[in-house]
């Protein structure tokens, strides 16, 4: 839910770019894997909203949205995701 484009790239290029794919997998496991479950699904909605999707940050599971201090984590994740997007040209 956070960064489907990176997962799509990984699925498409794991054979032809194995070193890059392994590094991306490690990034996804550490950066996103450890964080994406916090405040989910409201956190995923907030992340998508920050990427430009017109969606509210609230969900029935986390009706108050994500705390402001967690938004800083999401911002850092977006920055790191952007670096990967540039690196693999997506």
C-alpha positions, 0 to 999 in steps of 0.5 A: 500500500505504501510504494507499489511501484518499488515492489513492481520494479522488484518483481520485474527485475529480480532476475536481470538486476539481482544485486540491485533487487537484493538491495531494494528488497533489504531497503523495503524490509527495513524501511517499510517492513518495520514501519508500515504496520504502525497505525495501519491502515490510517498510516498507509492512507496518510502516506498515499495522501502525501504522495498526492492521492486525494484521500482522507487520512482516517480509517475505521480502525484508527479513526483519529488518523496518525499522530503528528510525530509519526508523520515525521517517520512517513516523511523520512520514508518518502524521502528514502523512497524518492531516492530509490525511485531516482536510482532505478528510474521510475 
